[in-house]
Every structure is written in C-alpha cells, then in structure tokens.
Amino acid sequence: MLKCGLMRLFSSRRIYKLTALKPEASLRESITASAAAHVFLKRCHQMGSGRPVYDSSHQKGNDGSVCEVYVLMLVASMMMSCAYCEDDNRIGSDKTRNNYPPLSRYFVVDAIDSVAPAVVNIICSVEGYLVSGVSSGSGFIITEDGFVVTNAHVVASSRDGKVLVTTMNGKKRTGAIHSIDTASDIALVKLDSNFDGERFPTASLGASGSVRTGEFVIALGSPLQLQNSASFGIVSATARHASELGLANNRSEYIQTDSAINVGNSGGPLINLNGEVIGINTMKVRGTDGISFAIPIDTAAQVIRQLMLNRKVVRPYVGLKLANYISGRKEKRHGSTRSRGITPSDLLNTQDAQVIVIKVEKNSPAEIGGFQR
C-alpha cells in the first residue's frame, strides 16, 4: 500500500508542478506553491472512508489507506516547508544591500597569507651627531625583480645607502636605496639578487579610493623589530588631512585606522580582506592607542611610478604663498568710517574671508604671470 501511495503521489501532475519549483522562482510562485500545499494537505485529511485520518472513530480495517495518507501528508508538509524556506532566503537577499560572502574563522588569516611573503623587515645603519646606531622599519615588495616600498624616514639617514632586508622566511639579503621622496615620505629599495633571473613574491596593490569608513583592515610589519607581526582593526577615517594633524606645509591626506601601528611598522602595508595593499603604514599619534595613519596607495602609486622612472618626483610649481585674511567690519561714527577690529563672531563668518598673496617667488610662473604681493 505504501509503495502504491508513493507512485500515485508522484504521478500526479499537480504534485509535479509543486516539486518542480525552481530556486530562482519569484516570490509570487513560492507563495502559490505554499498555498497549494496547504490545500493538498487538507484534502489528504479527507481521504479514507470519507473521514479525517485523525478521527478516533476511524475503522481499523483501512490500515493501508491510513499509511498512504500519512505519506501524502508528510510529502505535502515538506513541500510547504521548502516553499517557506525559499521565500525566507529570497527575502533576505533582497534586504541585503550587497551580497558579501559570509566570514569564516580564517577570513583574516587568508588575507595575511596572500601578502605576508612580500612583507620585509628593513634595517640600516645610521650615523648621528654623537653616536651611531641602526634604524628599523618595514616594507613590501611590489615587483618580481625586487623593488621594495617603504617610508622615506626609515632609510633617509642610512650611512652608506645600503640596507639589510629580512624576508618572512628569515632569509637576509642586502639592498640599495634606489630613490627617496621626503615630501611624500616614500622611498624605494632595490634588493640584490642571489642569482640572475631571481623572482621575488609581490604584494597586490588595491585602490584606496574605494575604501569606506568601518572597513576591516590589517597592518603588517615588524613593530619593535618583532618580524611577521599583524594587527587587526577598521578604517576610522578615509581622508584625514595633514592640517588636522598639525603638519605644516603638508597637503597630504591619510587613512586613519585603529590598527596598532608602532615603531618599526613604518613602511609596512595596510591591507584589506582581499589581501590588497590600500595604504602604507606611516605614523601614529604619540601617547595614544588606536589612532594611526597610512598613506593611501592611490597617492603612493603616483609617487612610486615617478621614482621608478626618474628617481625623483616632479610636482607642479606656481611660486605663490597664500593665506586666509579676515578683515574687521567698518562702522560709522560721527560721520567718519573706521575699523572696529576683528571680533570672535568675525572668525565664524566666512562671508568676509578673503585670500591674499603674502609671497611671490622670484622668476616663478606666478611672477611671470603678473602676481604681486
């Protein structure tokens, strides 16, 4: 009886339509399937001697019909549950703005493993006014022939232009300082190859322009000469201007992060969960934790490209020095006009703010163009 019931069930055209519902079916189709399953379940209750199977007065002689009806009820319930599950999954995906993959326990590990072979520790000898010592920092390899990106302040004081580089596997090799740009705090080091045609592991460069506040990031490097270290955090701000940090004559912007960046992390990569470099670890606010900064890789890439080609960075030059100027309001008294000076309310009123030229460099494009102080 059970076998016959199953054969009769799956040979039904209506049941075939319900079970053939595809995962990509629309919400309306899922609801229709669910309603049909409800109707089918109700009809199953009416099978067998014209009475519901759960009726206590049912005759014991119809065991086969009872078994068949139970099977039909079970399958109908499964169909109804599947329809609801597909509705839940589809509605959940509609509410999700971006279909990001779920995070596993290794989502940070996988990102680190993809970049770690290209991260290096850099040590160079420095000579001070009275004593000599060593400077330590980090860097990462960007080309297979051995170009390493680091901070200029890590290698700028090198005594002989040579550095000692240690890779993730502990191998040490020498390198030469290729070029330095102090304005952007970026430098390039060229590794010495042990043999012709040697290829080095490289880090993949991402795009800092698409970084969002709150995004997970990882800082890699050698803080306090502790090699192969990693710290995890988020992006606190995507474009922190240098003027907000009290850096005079600096128009750069930085990625702010709460990832731990300490002495020795300078020059190391700040990466996203895709294992792409989005910044170069540069500095932190002294005496605080969780306020660190990295040079955006989009900015650094322009500098790196010029350093590799020309060993220097060519920047536009006008020859003007400008400043904001707020003049005090004038008032009339006894028929004469005089300035009443600047008040605190004037500082908040931007309508009276002006830009003035305070210096024009000699023989500069600005002087040639007719600008005057």
C-alpha positions as CSV (number, residue, x, y, z in Angstrom):
1,M,0.0,0.0,0.0
2,L,2.8,2.4,0.9
3,K,4.5,1.8,-2.5
4,C,1.3,2.3,-4.4
5,G,0.6,5.5,-2.4
6,L,4.0,7.0,-3.3
7,M,3.6,6.0,-7.0
8,R,0.2,7.6,-7.1
9,L,1.6,10.7,-5.3
10,F,4.5,11.4,-7.7
11,S,2.5,10.6,-10.8
12,S,0.1,13.4,-10.0
13,R,0.5,16.4,-12.4
14,R,-0.3,18.8,-9.6
15,I,2.3,17.4,-7.3
16,Y,4.9,17.5,-10.2
17,K,4.2,21.3,-10.6
18,L,4.8,21.9,-7.0
19,T,8.0,19.9,-6.7
20,A,9.3,21.4,-9.9
21,L,9.5,24.9,-8.4
22,K,13.0,26.2,-9.1
23,P,15.1,28.1,-6.5
24,E,15.1,31.2,-8.7
25,A,11.2,31.2,-8.8
26,S,9.6,34.5,-7.9
27,L,8.1,35.3,-4.6
28,R,4.6,35.0,-6.0
29,E,5.3,31.5,-7.3
30,S,6.6,30.4,-3.9
31,I,3.5,31.7,-2.1
32,T,1.3,30.0,-4.7
33,A,3.2,26.7,-4.1
34,S,2.8,27.1,-0.4
35,A,-1.0,27.8,-0.7
36,A,-1.4,24.8,-3.0
37,A,0.5,22.6,-0.5
38,H,-2.0,23.8,2.2
39,V,-5.0,22.8,0.0
40,F,-3.4,19.4,-0.8
41,L,-2.7,18.7,2.9
42,K,-6.4,19.5,3.7
43,R,-7.5,17.1,1.0
44,C,-5.3,14.4,2.4
45,H,-7.1,14.7,5.7
46,Q,-10.4,13.9,4.0
47,M,-9.1,10.7,2.3
48,G,-10.1,7.2,3.6
49,S,-13.7,6.3,4.3
50,G,-14.7,10.0,3.9
51,R,-13.4,10.8,7.3
52,P,-10.2,12.6,8.5
53,V,-7.4,10.2,9.4
54,Y,-7.1,11.7,12.9
55,D,-10.7,10.8,13.7
56,S,-10.7,8.4,16.7
57,S,-13.8,6.7,15.3
58,H,-11.9,5.6,12.1
59,Q,-12.1,1.8,11.3
60,K,-9.0,-0.3,11.9
61,G,-9.6,-2.1,8.7
62,N,-8.1,0.6,6.5
63,D,-4.5,0.5,7.7
64,G,-3.2,0.7,4.1
65,S,-5.2,3.9,3.4
66,V,-4.1,5.4,6.7
67,C,-0.5,4.7,5.8
68,E,-0.9,6.1,2.3
69,V,-2.5,9.3,3.7
70,Y,0.3,9.7,6.2
71,V,2.9,9.6,3.4
72,L,0.9,12.2,1.4
73,M,0.7,14.4,4.5
74,L,4.5,14.1,5.1
75,V,5.4,15.0,1.5
76,A,2.9,17.9,1.4
77,S,4.4,19.3,4.6
78,M,7.9,19.0,3.2
79,M,6.8,20.9,0.0
80,M,5.2,23.6,2.1
81,S,8.4,24.0,4.3
82,C,10.6,24.2,1.2
83,A,8.4,27.0,-0.2
84,Y,8.7,28.9,3.0
85,C,12.5,28.4,3.1
86,E,12.9,29.7,-0.4
87,D,10.7,32.7,0.5
88,D,12.9,33.4,3.5
89,N,16.2,33.1,1.5
90,R,14.9,35.3,-1.3
91,I,13.5,38.0,1.0
92,G,16.8,38.0,3.0
93,S,18.8,38.5,-0.2
94,D,16.5,41.4,-1.3
95,K,17.0,43.2,2.0
96,T,20.8,42.8,1.8
97,R,22.4,45.7,0.0
98,N,25.5,43.8,-1.1
99,N,25.9,40.1,-1.5
100,Y,29.1,39.7,0.5
101,P,30.3,36.2,1.3
102,P,30.0,35.0,4.9
103,L,33.0,35.4,7.2
104,S,34.8,32.3,8.3
105,R,37.2,31.9,11.2
106,Y,40.1,32.3,8.8
107,F,39.0,35.4,6.9
108,V,41.9,37.4,8.4
109,V,44.4,34.6,8.1
110,D,43.6,34.2,4.4
111,A,44.2,37.9,3.7
112,I,47.5,37.8,5.7
113,D,48.8,34.7,3.9
114,S,48.3,36.3,0.5
115,V,50.6,39.3,1.3
116,A,52.9,38.1,4.1
117,P,55.6,36.6,1.7
118,A,56.1,40.0,0.2
119,V,56.5,41.9,3.6
120,V,60.1,42.5,4.7
121,N,61.9,44.0,7.7
122,I,64.5,46.7,6.9
123,I,67.5,47.6,9.0
124,C,70.0,50.3,8.1
125,S,73.0,51.8,9.8
126,V,72.6,55.5,10.8
127,E,75.2,57.9,12.0
128,G,74.1,60.6,14.3
129,Y,75.9,63.7,15.6
130,L,77.5,62.0,18.6
131,V,76.6,58.3,18.3
132,S,75.8,55.7,15.6
133,G,73.1,53.1,15.6
134,V,70.5,51.4,13.4
135,S,67.1,52.3,12.1
136,S,64.4,49.6,11.7
137,G,61.3,49.6,9.7
138,S,59.2,47.6,7.3
139,G,58.4,47.4,3.6
140,F,56.8,45.3,0.9
141,I,57.9,44.0,-2.5
142,I,56.0,45.3,-5.4
143,T,57.9,43.9,-8.4
144,E,59.3,40.5,-9.1
145,D,62.8,41.9,-9.7
146,G,63.0,43.2,-6.2
147,F,61.7,46.8,-5.7
148,V,60.6,47.4,-2.1
149,V,58.4,50.2,-1.0
150,T,59.0,51.8,2.4
151,N,58.9,55.1,4.2
152,A,61.5,57.7,3.5
153,H,62.1,58.3,7.2
154,V,63.1,54.7,7.6
155,V,66.1,54.8,5.2
156,A,66.8,58.5,4.8
157,S,69.5,58.5,7.5
158,S,71.4,55.5,6.1
159,R,75.1,56.0,6.3
160,D,76.2,54.2,3.2
161,G,73.0,53.8,1.1
162,K,72.8,50.1,2.0
163,V,70.1,48.3,4.0
164,L,69.7,44.8,5.4
165,V,66.4,43.2,4.4
166,T,64.9,40.1,6.0
167,T,62.0,38.3,4.4
168,M,59.2,36.3,6.0
169,N,61.1,33.0,5.9
170,G,64.1,34.5,7.8
171,K,66.4,34.9,4.8
172,K,68.6,38.0,4.8
173,R,69.9,39.9,1.9
174,T,71.3,43.3,1.2
175,G,69.6,46.1,-0.7
176,A,70.4,49.5,-2.1
177,I,68.4,52.7,-1.6
178,H,67.1,53.4,-5.1
179,S,65.3,56.8,-4.5
180,I,63.7,58.9,-1.8
181,D,60.9,61.4,-1.8
182,T,60.8,63.2,1.6
183,A,57.7,65.3,0.6
184,S,55.5,62.2,0.4
185,D,57.6,60.1,2.9
186,I,58.1,57.3,0.3
187,A,61.3,55.5,-0.7
188,L,62.3,52.6,-2.9
189,V,64.8,50.0,-2.1
190,K,66.3,47.6,-4.8
191,L,67.0,44.1,-3.5
192,D,70.3,42.4,-4.5
193,S,69.6,39.1,-6.3
194,N,71.4,36.0,-5.4
195,F,71.4,34.8,-9.0
196,D,70.4,36.0,-12.4
197,G,66.6,35.9,-13.0
198,E,65.6,35.5,-9.4
199,R,62.0,36.3,-8.8
200,F,60.5,37.7,-5.6
201,P,57.0,37.3,-4.2
202,T,55.0,40.5,-4.7
203,A,52.1,42.2,-2.9
204,S,48.9,43.1,-4.9
205,L,48.0,46.8,-4.9
206,G,44.4,47.7,-4.3
207,A,42.5,51.0,-4.6
208,S,42.3,53.3,-1.6
209,G,39.7,55.4,-3.4
210,S,37.0,52.8,-2.7
211,V,37.9,52.3,1.0
212,R,34.9,53.0,3.3
213,T,34.9,54.0,6.9
214,G,34.4,50.9,9.1
215,E,36.0,48.6,6.6
216,F,38.2,45.8,8.1
217,V,42.0,46.3,7.6
218,I,45.2,44.6,8.7
219,A,48.5,46.3,9.4
220,L,51.6,44.1,8.7
221,G,55.2,44.8,9.6
222,S,57.9,44.5,12.3
223,P,57.0,46.6,15.3
224,L,59.9,46.9,17.7
225,Q,61.7,44.5,15.3
226,L,59.2,41.8,16.0
227,Q,59.0,40.4,12.5
228,N,55.9,38.9,10.8
229,S,53.5,40.8,13.1
230,A,49.9,41.7,12.2
231,S,47.3,43.9,13.9
232,F,43.6,44.0,13.0
233,G,41.3,46.9,13.0
234,I,39.0,49.1,11.0
235,V,39.2,52.3,8.9
236,S,38.4,55.2,11.2
237,A,38.5,57.8,8.5
238,T,39.3,57.7,4.8
239,A,40.8,61.1,4.2
240,R,42.3,62.7,7.3
241,H,44.1,65.9,6.1
242,A,47.6,66.7,7.3
243,S,46.5,70.1,8.6
244,E,44.3,68.3,11.1
245,L,47.4,66.5,12.5
246,G,49.3,69.8,12.8
247,L,51.7,69.0,9.9
248,A,52.7,72.3,8.4
249,N,53.4,72.7,4.7
250,N,51.8,69.3,4.1
251,R,48.7,68.9,1.9
252,S,48.6,65.1,2.1
253,E,45.7,63.1,3.2
254,Y,45.9,59.9,5.2
255,I,43.8,56.8,6.0
256,Q,43.2,56.7,9.7
257,T,42.9,53.3,11.4
258,D,42.7,51.9,14.9
259,S,45.0,49.0,13.9
260,A,48.1,49.1,16.1
261,I,51.0,50.8,14.3
262,N,54.1,51.2,16.4
263,V,57.8,51.9,15.9
264,G,59.0,49.5,13.2
265,N,55.7,49.3,11.4
266,S,56.6,52.3,9.3
267,G,56.7,51.3,5.6
268,G,54.7,48.2,6.0
269,P,51.4,47.5,4.1
270,L,47.9,48.2,5.3
271,I,45.7,45.6,3.6
272,N,42.0,44.9,3.1
273,L,40.4,41.5,3.5
274,N,41.0,40.8,-0.2
275,G,44.7,40.8,0.5
276,E,45.3,44.0,-1.4
277,V,47.5,46.9,-0.2
278,I,45.4,50.0,0.3
279,G,47.9,52.1,2.3
280,I,51.5,52.4,3.7
281,N,51.8,52.5,7.5
282,T,53.4,55.8,8.4
283,M,52.7,57.1,11.9
284,K,50.6,57.2,15.0
285,V,49.7,59.9,17.5
286,R,52.2,59.7,20.3
287,G,50.9,58.7,23.7
288,T,47.6,57.2,22.3
289,D,46.4,53.9,21.1
290,G,44.1,53.3,18.2
291,I,44.9,56.5,16.2
292,S,47.3,55.6,13.4
293,F,47.7,56.7,9.9
294,A,48.7,55.3,6.5
295,I,49.5,56.9,3.1
296,P,46.7,56.0,0.6
297,I,48.0,53.6,-2.0
298,D,46.4,55.7,-4.8
299,T,48.6,58.7,-3.8
300,A,51.7,56.5,-3.2
301,A,51.3,54.8,-6.6
302,Q,51.8,58.1,-8.4
303,V,55.0,58.8,-6.4
304,I,56.3,55.2,-6.9
305,R,55.8,55.4,-10.6
306,Q,57.9,58.5,-10.9
307,L,60.6,57.2,-8.6
308,M,61.0,54.1,-10.6
309,L,61.3,56.0,-13.8
310,N,63.1,59.2,-12.8
311,R,64.4,58.6,-9.3
312,K,62.6,61.8,-8.4
313,V,59.1,63.3,-8.2
314,V,58.2,66.2,-10.4
315,R,55.4,68.3,-8.9
316,P,53.6,71.4,-10.3
317,Y,55.0,74.7,-9.1
318,V,53.4,78.1,-9.1
319,G,55.5,80.2,-6.8
320,L,52.7,81.6,-4.7
321,K,52.2,81.6,-0.9
322,L,48.6,82.3,0.1
323,A,46.8,82.9,3.3
324,N,43.3,83.5,4.6
325,Y,42.5,87.0,5.6
326,I,39.5,88.3,7.6
327,S,39.1,92.0,7.8
328,G,37.2,93.7,10.7
329,R,34.0,95.3,9.8
330,K,33.9,99.0,9.5
331,E,31.4,101.2,11.3
332,K,30.4,104.9,11.0
333,R,30.6,107.3,13.9
334,H,30.1,111.0,13.8
335,G,30.3,111.0,10.0
336,S,33.7,109.1,9.8
337,T,34.3,105.4,8.9
338,R,36.8,103.4,10.9
339,S,37.5,99.7,11.5
340,R,36.2,98.2,14.7
341,G,38.7,95.3,14.6
342,I,38.1,91.6,14.5
343,T,35.7,90.0,16.9
344,P,35.1,86.3,17.7
345,S,31.9,86.5,15.5
346,D,34.0,87.6,12.6
347,L,36.1,84.4,12.8
348,L,32.9,82.4,12.3
349,N,31.6,84.5,9.5
350,T,33.1,83.1,6.2
351,Q,31.4,85.7,4.0
352,D,34.1,88.3,4.9
353,A,37.0,85.9,4.4
354,Q,39.5,86.6,1.7
355,V,42.6,85.0,0.2
356,I,45.6,87.2,-0.1
357,V,49.1,86.7,-1.6
358,I,51.7,87.1,1.0
359,K,54.7,86.0,-1.1
360,V,55.7,85.6,-4.7
361,E,58.9,83.7,-5.6
362,K,61.3,85.4,-7.9
363,N,61.4,84.1,-11.5
364,S,58.4,81.8,-10.7
365,P,55.5,81.2,-13.0
366,A,53.4,83.4,-10.7
367,E,55.8,86.4,-11.1
368,I,55.9,85.9,-14.8
369,G,52.1,85.8,-14.8
370,G,51.9,89.1,-13.1
371,F,51.1,88.2,-9.5
372,Q,52.2,90.7,-6.9
373,R,52.2,90.7,-3.1
